[in-house]
Amino acid sequence: MKLSTRIPIVFAVLLLACSGASIWLQMQANGRYEQEVTQRLSSGLAAHIAENQTLMERDGLNPAAVHDLFGKLMDVNPSVEVYLLDRDGRIQAQAAPPGHLKRDRVDLAPVHRLLDGAPLPIVGDDPRDLGARKVFSAAPLRIDGRDVGYVYVVLSGEDREAALADFAASNVLRTTLWSMALVALLGLVAGLVALRFVTRPLRELTGAVRQFDVDRIDALPELPGAVPALERAGQGHDEIAMLAQAFAQMTQRIGEQWRELTRQDQQRRELFANISHDLRTPLTSLHGYLETLLMKADTLDLAERRRYLEIALAQSRKVTRLSQELFELARLEYGVVKPEKENFALADLVQDVFQKFELAAEARQQRLVADIAQGLPGVNADLGLIERVLTNLLDNAIRHTPAGGEIVVQLRPDKEGVRVEISDTGPGIPNELRPALFTRPMFSSAGGRSGGLGLVIVQRILQLHGSDIRLLPTPEKGAVFSFRLT
């Protein structure tokens, strides 16, 4: 069952229950009000009867006078029933028809409360009904100044109760039921109108959610602005508006995440394509030279065979390096590598990395320069991974710097750690490669400088350290890479 159906049903049930409880409470209050009014107006009736001296003789009751008085009172007011009680509450005289008297004694505790002035209404025993308690009037009965009993007058006798019951059954109950039905109907209509008005934003939000479910996934970022119902539901400060705003934020986040996943998927596709391109060249060359050696083994002299083997070995090294980088990138991409941070001096690490490249730089007639500021603070990072970052950047710089060039590693204190800049005097990065230089390996079609897996690995490692690498725009130098460590 829909929520829009359950709410009106629950509301109608609660309305009927509340109406019934209200009517019951009102009838109870009206009954007590009637009892109090009756008892207050007739409070002196018993005392007036007790003042009649003909009821008692010196030796006791005057039966003839009692019967005559009780008969006249009940003829004048059939709603009252008069009883004479002794000091223990036993009934000494009454005018009930034969068989109507159900008890021969009345509890005197309510009588004493009435005589002591307790708040009205006060109910007492009904001699003609064992289960009923009714309002009464009472007064002490005295002979020669001594108490001999009480006058006990039930103010709502059998005849009055029967008349009230008939009247209620014939008129009051019918009026009450019609009133309850009318109030319930009007309340139900008003409640349904109010519920429809209150739940309208919820229905609009439901429609927006359904539209979100059927819309194309690539339209997610534009969905909150494209669905007017969602915008209307999000206006205001109530819970439904907050829910609509949260849903709009969720759709935006899902859209951004989907767009990021799409971009990453595209990057992976391009990565595989570029790696295939980069692997195909050395493998083709390796295969060609090995095939030539096999076919011309008898005709080639020793020097030519050696040259072919050296070329094949160089191509094999390229394939080995690419496969190692690819494996390392895969470990970084899938979260296998976790940085184990420690405090160390970055200047010492730069000097150690320089020693690894001294021979390669001398062979190319290049100069390695360490420009390290004084008082450099230490950094907290994974020593092995940062060494890999410096190694990849220096290897990239040496490979793309011509003979006689210079590679400079500059360390400067930064407000958040140490700023590292690695620059060279090579040809620089072509403009078409700059946007995706650190996200996928790219190769220059003009034979100039290219960015390979090494720079992608550098970016992933620095991201694990909460940092990022940038290519600075410096026309006077070949390429300047910059990053920060804390």
C-alpha positions as CSV (number, residue, x, y, z in Angstrom):
1,M,0.0,0.0,0.0
2,K,1.3,3.4,-0.9
3,L,2.3,5.9,1.7
4,S,-0.2,8.4,0.2
5,T,-2.9,5.9,1.0
6,R,-1.7,4.7,4.4
7,I,-1.4,8.2,5.8
8,P,-5.1,9.1,5.2
9,I,-6.3,5.7,6.5
10,V,-4.2,6.1,9.7
11,F,-5.4,9.7,10.0
12,A,-9.1,8.7,9.6
13,V,-8.7,6.0,12.3
14,L,-7.0,8.3,14.7
15,L,-9.6,11.0,14.0
16,L,-12.5,8.6,14.7
17,A,-10.7,7.3,17.9
18,C,-10.2,10.9,19.1
19,S,-13.8,11.8,18.3
20,G,-15.1,8.9,20.2
21,A,-12.8,9.6,23.2
22,S,-13.8,13.3,23.1
23,I,-17.6,12.4,23.1
24,W,-17.1,9.9,25.9
25,L,-15.2,12.4,28.0
26,Q,-17.8,15.1,27.2
27,M,-20.6,12.8,28.3
28,Q,-18.8,11.9,31.5
29,A,-18.2,15.6,32.2
30,N,-21.8,16.4,31.5
31,G,-22.9,13.6,33.8
32,R,-20.8,14.9,36.6
33,Y,-21.9,18.4,36.0
34,E,-25.5,17.3,36.1
35,Q,-24.9,15.3,39.3
36,E,-23.3,18.3,41.0
37,V,-26.1,20.7,40.0
38,T,-28.8,18.2,41.1
39,Q,-27.0,17.6,44.5
40,R,-26.3,21.3,45.1
41,L,-29.9,22.4,44.3
42,S,-31.4,19.6,46.5
43,S,-28.8,19.8,49.3
44,G,-31.5,21.0,51.8
45,L,-34.2,18.4,50.9
46,A,-33.2,15.8,53.5
47,A,-32.8,18.5,56.2
48,H,-36.3,19.8,55.5
49,I,-37.7,16.3,55.8
50,A,-35.8,15.8,59.1
51,E,-37.4,18.9,60.6
52,N,-40.9,17.2,60.3
53,Q,-41.6,16.3,63.9
54,T,-44.5,14.0,62.9
55,L,-42.0,11.3,61.6
56,M,-40.9,10.4,65.1
57,E,-42.6,9.5,68.3
58,R,-41.0,9.3,71.7
59,D,-40.8,5.5,71.4
60,G,-39.6,5.5,67.7
61,L,-40.9,6.0,64.2
62,N,-44.4,7.0,63.4
63,P,-45.1,4.5,60.5
64,A,-48.3,6.2,59.4
65,A,-46.7,9.6,59.1
66,V,-43.6,8.2,57.4
67,H,-45.6,6.3,54.8
68,D,-47.8,9.3,54.2
69,L,-44.9,11.8,53.8
70,F,-42.8,9.5,51.6
71,G,-45.8,8.9,49.4
72,K,-46.5,12.6,49.0
73,L,-42.8,13.4,48.2
74,M,-42.5,10.7,45.6
75,D,-45.8,11.7,44.0
76,V,-44.7,15.3,43.8
77,N,-41.1,14.4,42.6
78,P,-40.9,10.8,41.2
79,S,-37.1,11.2,40.7
80,V,-36.4,11.0,44.5
81,E,-36.4,8.1,46.8
82,V,-36.5,8.7,50.6
83,Y,-35.1,6.4,53.3
84,L,-34.7,6.6,57.0
85,L,-31.5,5.1,58.3
86,D,-30.4,4.2,61.9
87,R,-27.0,5.3,63.2
88,D,-25.4,2.2,61.6
89,G,-26.9,2.9,58.2
90,R,-29.6,0.2,58.3
91,I,-32.8,1.1,56.5
92,Q,-35.6,1.6,59.0
93,A,-38.3,3.0,56.7
94,Q,-38.8,3.4,52.9
95,A,-41.6,3.5,50.3
96,A,-40.2,1.2,47.6
97,P,-42.6,-1.1,45.9
98,P,-42.3,-4.7,47.0
99,G,-39.3,-6.5,45.5
100,H,-37.4,-3.3,44.5
101,L,-35.2,-3.0,47.6
102,K,-31.9,-4.7,46.9
103,R,-29.9,-3.8,50.1
104,D,-30.9,-3.2,53.7
105,R,-27.9,-1.0,54.6
106,V,-26.3,2.1,53.2
107,D,-22.6,3.0,53.5
108,L,-22.4,6.0,55.8
109,A,-18.9,7.2,54.7
110,P,-20.3,9.3,51.8
111,V,-23.0,10.7,54.2
112,H,-20.3,11.8,56.6
113,R,-18.3,13.5,53.8
114,L,-21.4,15.3,52.6
115,L,-22.2,16.5,56.1
116,D,-18.6,17.6,56.6
117,G,-18.8,19.9,53.5
118,A,-16.6,17.9,51.0
119,P,-16.6,19.0,47.3
120,L,-19.5,18.0,45.2
121,P,-20.6,15.7,43.6
122,I,-20.6,13.0,46.2
123,V,-22.2,9.6,45.3
124,G,-23.5,7.0,47.7
125,D,-25.2,3.6,47.7
126,D,-28.5,3.1,45.9
127,P,-30.7,0.7,47.9
128,R,-32.5,-0.3,44.8
129,D,-29.4,-1.1,42.7
130,L,-26.4,-3.0,44.0
131,G,-24.1,-1.8,41.3
132,A,-25.1,1.8,41.1
133,R,-23.9,4.8,43.1
134,K,-25.9,8.0,42.9
135,V,-26.0,11.6,44.2
136,F,-28.0,12.0,47.4
137,S,-29.1,14.5,50.1
138,A,-28.7,13.5,53.7
139,A,-29.4,15.1,57.2
140,P,-29.2,13.8,60.7
141,L,-32.5,12.8,62.4
142,R,-32.8,13.8,66.1
143,I,-35.3,13.1,68.9
144,D,-35.1,15.2,72.0
145,G,-31.7,16.5,71.0
146,R,-30.1,13.1,70.4
147,D,-29.1,11.5,67.0
148,V,-31.2,8.5,66.2
149,G,-30.3,8.2,62.5
150,Y,-30.3,9.9,59.1
151,V,-32.7,11.0,56.4
152,Y,-31.2,9.6,53.1
153,V,-32.7,10.9,49.9
154,V,-31.5,9.4,46.5
155,L,-31.9,12.3,44.1
156,S,-31.9,10.2,40.9
157,G,-34.3,7.3,41.5
158,E,-35.4,4.5,39.3
159,D,-38.1,6.4,37.5
160,R,-35.7,9.3,36.6
161,E,-33.0,6.9,35.4
162,A,-35.5,5.0,33.2
163,A,-36.8,8.3,31.7
164,L,-33.2,9.5,31.1
165,A,-32.3,6.2,29.4
166,D,-35.3,6.3,27.1
167,F,-34.6,9.9,26.3
168,A,-30.9,9.2,25.5
169,A,-31.8,6.3,23.4
170,S,-34.4,8.2,21.4
171,N,-32.8,11.6,21.0
172,V,-29.5,12.4,22.7
173,L,-27.6,9.4,21.4
174,R,-28.8,9.9,17.9
175,T,-27.8,13.6,18.0
176,T,-24.4,12.7,19.5
177,L,-23.7,10.1,16.8
178,W,-24.7,12.5,14.1
179,S,-22.6,15.2,15.6
180,M,-19.6,12.8,15.8
181,A,-20.1,11.7,12.2
182,L,-20.3,15.3,11.0
183,V,-17.2,16.4,13.0
184,A,-15.3,13.3,11.8
185,L,-16.3,13.9,8.2
186,L,-15.3,17.6,8.3
187,G,-12.1,16.8,10.1
188,L,-11.3,14.0,7.6
189,V,-11.9,16.3,4.6
190,A,-9.8,19.1,6.1
191,G,-7.1,16.6,7.1
192,L,-6.9,15.1,3.6
193,V,-6.7,18.5,2.1
194,A,-3.9,19.5,4.5
195,L,-2.1,16.2,4.0
196,R,-2.2,16.7,0.2
197,F,-0.8,20.2,0.6
198,V,1.9,19.1,3.0
199,T,2.9,16.0,1.1
200,R,3.0,17.7,-2.3
201,P,6.8,18.4,-2.1
202,L,7.2,14.7,-1.2
203,R,5.3,13.6,-4.3
204,E,7.3,16.0,-6.4
205,L,10.5,14.6,-4.9
206,T,9.3,11.1,-5.6
207,G,8.7,12.1,-9.3
208,A,12.2,13.6,-9.4
209,V,13.7,10.4,-8.0
210,R,11.8,8.3,-10.6
211,Q,13.1,10.6,-13.4
212,F,16.6,10.2,-12.0
213,D,16.1,6.5,-12.2
214,V,15.2,6.6,-15.9
215,D,17.5,9.4,-17.1
216,R,20.6,8.6,-18.9
217,I,23.6,8.2,-16.6
218,D,25.6,10.8,-18.5
219,A,23.0,13.4,-17.7
220,L,23.5,13.1,-13.9
221,P,25.4,16.3,-13.3
222,E,22.7,18.4,-15.0
223,L,19.8,16.5,-13.3
224,P,19.1,18.8,-10.3
225,G,18.8,21.9,-12.5
226,A,16.9,20.0,-15.2
227,V,14.1,18.8,-12.9
228,P,11.9,21.7,-11.8
229,A,10.1,19.5,-9.3
230,L,13.3,18.8,-7.5
231,E,14.1,22.5,-7.3
232,R,10.6,23.3,-5.9
233,A,10.9,20.4,-3.4
234,G,14.2,21.8,-2.2
235,Q,12.8,25.2,-1.4
236,G,12.2,25.9,2.3
237,H,13.7,24.7,5.5
238,D,11.5,21.6,6.5
239,E,12.6,18.0,6.5
240,I,11.3,17.4,2.9
241,A,13.3,20.4,1.6
242,M,16.4,19.1,3.4
243,L,15.8,15.6,1.8
244,A,15.4,17.2,-1.6
245,Q,18.6,19.2,-1.2
246,A,20.5,16.1,0.0
247,F,19.2,14.2,-3.0
248,A,20.3,17.0,-5.3
249,Q,23.8,16.9,-3.8
250,M,23.8,13.2,-4.1
251,T,23.0,13.4,-7.8
252,Q,25.7,15.9,-8.3
253,R,28.3,13.7,-6.5
254,I,27.2,10.7,-8.5
255,G,27.5,12.6,-11.7
256,E,30.9,13.9,-10.8
257,Q,32.0,10.4,-9.8
258,W,30.6,8.9,-13.0
259,R,32.4,11.6,-15.1
260,E,35.6,10.8,-13.2
261,L,35.2,7.1,-13.8
262,T,34.6,7.8,-17.4
263,R,37.7,9.9,-17.6
264,Q,39.8,7.3,-15.8
265,D,38.4,4.6,-18.1
266,Q,39.4,6.7,-21.1
267,Q,42.8,7.2,-19.6
268,R,43.3,3.5,-19.1
269,R,42.3,2.9,-22.7
270,E,44.8,5.4,-23.9
271,L,47.4,4.0,-21.5
272,F,47.1,0.6,-23.0
273,A,47.2,2.0,-26.5
274,N,50.4,4.0,-25.7
275,I,52.1,1.2,-23.9
276,S,51.3,-1.1,-26.9
277,H,52.8,1.6,-29.1
278,D,55.9,2.0,-26.9
279,L,56.4,-1.8,-26.6
280,R,55.8,-2.5,-30.3
281,T,58.7,-0.4,-31.5
282,P,61.6,-2.1,-29.5
283,L,60.0,-5.5,-29.9
284,T,59.8,-5.1,-33.7
285,S,63.4,-3.8,-33.8
286,L,64.6,-6.7,-31.5
287,H,62.8,-9.2,-33.6
288,G,64.2,-7.7,-36.9
289,Y,67.8,-7.8,-35.7
290,L,67.5,-11.3,-34.3
291,E,65.9,-12.5,-37.5
292,T,68.7,-10.9,-39.5
293,L,71.3,-12.5,-37.4
294,L,69.6,-15.9,-37.9
295,M,69.3,-15.5,-41.7
296,K,72.8,-14.0,-42.3
297,A,74.8,-15.7,-39.6
298,D,77.2,-17.1,-42.3
299,T,77.7,-13.9,-44.3
300,L,78.1,-11.4,-41.4
301,D,81.5,-10.7,-40.1
302,L,82.2,-10.5,-36.4
303,A,81.9,-6.7,-36.1
304,E,78.5,-6.6,-37.8
305,R,77.2,-9.5,-35.6
306,R,78.4,-7.7,-32.5
307,R,76.6,-4.4,-33.6
308,Y,73.4,-6.3,-34.3
309,L,73.6,-8.0,-30.9
310,E,74.2,-4.7,-29.1
311,I,71.2,-3.1,-30.8
312,A,69.0,-6.1,-29.9
313,L,70.3,-5.9,-26.3
314,A,69.5,-2.2,-26.1
315,Q,65.9,-2.9,-27.4
316,S,65.6,-5.7,-24.9
317,R,66.6,-3.3,-22.1
318,K,63.8,-0.9,-23.2
319,V,61.3,-3.7,-23.1
320,T,62.5,-4.7,-19.6
321,R,62.3,-1.1,-18.4
322,L,58.8,-0.6,-19.7
323,S,57.5,-3.9,-18.2
324,Q,59.0,-3.0,-14.8
325,E,57.4,0.5,-15.0
326,L,54.1,-1.0,-16.0
327,F,54.2,-3.4,-13.1
328,E,55.1,-0.6,-10.7
329,L,52.3,1.6,-12.1
330,A,49.7,-1.3,-11.7
331,R,50.7,-1.7,-8.0
332,L,50.3,2.0,-7.4
333,E,47.0,2.2,-9.3
334,Y,45.4,-0.7,-7.3
335,G,46.5,0.4,-3.9
336,V,49.1,-2.3,-3.3
337,V,51.8,0.2,-2.4
338,K,51.3,1.9,1.0
339,P,53.8,4.6,2.0
340,E,55.9,3.9,5.1
341,K,56.7,7.4,6.2
342,E,59.8,8.5,8.2
343,N,61.7,11.7,8.9
344,F,64.8,12.3,6.8
345,A,66.9,15.0,5.1
346,L,65.9,15.5,1.5
347,A,69.3,17.1,0.7
348,D,71.1,13.8,1.6
349,L,68.7,11.8,-0.6
350,V,69.4,14.2,-3.6
351,Q,73.1,13.7,-3.2
352,D,72.6,9.9,-3.1
353,V,70.5,10.0,-6.3
354,F,73.1,12.2,-8.0
355,Q,75.7,9.5,-7.4
356,K,73.6,7.0,-9.4
357,F,73.5,9.3,-12.4
358,E,77.1,10.7,-12.4
359,L,78.4,8.3,-14.9
360,A,75.4,8.7,-17.2
361,A,75.7,12.5,-17.1
362,E,79.5,12.4,-17.7
363,A,79.0,10.1,-20.7
364,R,76.6,12.6,-22.2
365,Q,78.8,15.6,-21.2
366,Q,76.0,16.9,-18.9
367,R,76.4,18.7,-15.6
368,L,74.3,17.9,-12.5
369,V,73.8,20.8,-10.1
370,A,72.3,20.6,-6.6
371,D,71.0,24.0,-5.5
372,I,70.2,23.4,-1.8
373,A,69.2,26.2,0.6
374,Q,70.8,26.4,4.0
375,G,68.7,25.4,7.1
376,L,66.4,23.2,5.1
377,P,63.8,21.4,7.3
378,G,63.4,17.6,7.2
379,V,60.5,15.9,5.5
380,N,58.2,13.1,6.6
381,A,57.7,10.7,3.6
382,D,58.5,7.2,2.3
383,L,62.2,7.3,1.6
384,G,62.1,4.6,-1.1
385,L,59.2,6.1,-3.0
386,I,60.6,9.6,-2.9
387,E,63.9,8.2,-4.2
388,R,61.9,6.7,-7.0
389,V,60.4,10.1,-7.8
390,L,63.8,11.8,-8.0
391,T,65.2,8.9,-10.0
392,N,62.4,9.1,-12.6
393,L,62.7,12.9,-12.9
394,L,66.5,12.9,-13.3
395,D,66.4,10.0,-15.7
396,N,63.8,11.8,-17.8
397,A,65.9,15.0,-17.7
398,I,69.2,13.3,-18.7
399,R,67.5,11.4,-21.6
400,H,66.1,14.6,-23.0
401,T,69.0,17.0,-22.4
402,P,71.5,17.4,-25.2
403,A,75.3,17.1,-24.7
404,G,76.8,20.0,-22.8
405,G,73.4,20.7,-21.1
406,E,72.7,21.2,-17.4
407,I,70.3,19.5,-15.0
408,V,69.5,21.4,-11.7
409,V,67.8,20.1,-8.6
410,Q,66.7,23.1,-6.4
411,L,65.5,22.7,-2.8
412,R,63.9,25.6,-1.1
413,P,62.1,25.9,2.3
414,D,58.3,26.3,1.9
415,K,55.7,27.4,4.4
416,E,54.4,23.9,4.4
417,G,57.6,21.9,3.9
418,V,60.2,21.8,1.2
419,R,59.7,22.9,-2.4
420,V,61.6,20.8,-5.1
421,E,62.3,22.0,-8.6
422,I,64.1,19.9,-11.2
423,S,65.0,21.8,-14.4
424,D,67.0,20.9,-17.5
425,T,68.1,22.6,-20.8
426,G,66.4,20.2,-23.1
427,P,63.8,20.9,-25.8
428,G,60.9,21.1,-23.3
429,I,57.5,19.5,-23.4
430,P,55.4,20.0,-26.6
431,N,52.1,21.8,-26.0
432,E,50.0,18.9,-27.1
433,L,51.4,16.7,-24.4
434,R,51.1,19.1,-21.5
435,P,47.4,18.6,-20.5
436,A,47.8,14.8,-19.9
437,L,51.5,14.6,-19.1
438,F,51.0,13.1,-15.6
439,T,47.9,11.0,-16.2
440,R,48.9,8.9,-19.2
441,P,52.1,8.2,-21.3
442,M,52.2,10.4,-24.4
443,F,54.6,10.4,-27.3
444,S,55.5,13.3,-29.5
445,S,54.6,12.9,-33.1
446,A,57.2,15.4,-34.2
447,G,60.1,13.5,-32.8
448,G,60.5,15.9,-29.9
449,R,60.4,15.3,-26.1
450,S,57.8,12.9,-24.8
451,G,56.3,11.9,-21.5
452,G,56.3,8.2,-20.6
453,L,55.3,5.9,-17.7
454,G,57.9,7.4,-15.4
455,L,56.0,10.7,-15.0
456,V,52.7,8.9,-14.4
457,I,54.4,6.9,-11.7
458,V,55.8,10.1,-10.2
459,Q,52.3,11.6,-10.0
460,R,50.8,8.5,-8.3
461,I,53.6,8.4,-5.7
462,L,53.2,12.1,-4.9
463,Q,49.4,11.6,-4.6
464,L,50.0,9.0,-2.0
465,H,52.0,11.7,0.0
466,G,49.2,14.2,-0.4
467,S,51.2,16.3,-2.9
468,D,51.1,17.0,-6.6
469,I,53.6,17.6,-9.4
470,R,53.4,20.6,-11.8
471,L,55.1,21.5,-15.0
472,L,56.1,25.2,-14.6
473,P,55.8,27.5,-17.6
474,T,59.5,28.6,-18.1
475,P,60.3,29.4,-21.7
476,E,64.0,30.1,-21.0
477,K,64.5,26.5,-19.8
478,G,63.7,23.1,-21.3
479,A,61.3,21.7,-18.6
480,V,60.9,22.5,-14.9
481,F,59.0,20.1,-12.7
482,S,58.0,21.2,-9.2
483,F,56.5,19.5,-6.2
484,R,56.3,19.9,-2.4
485,L,57.0,17.6,0.5
486,T,56.0,18.2,4.1
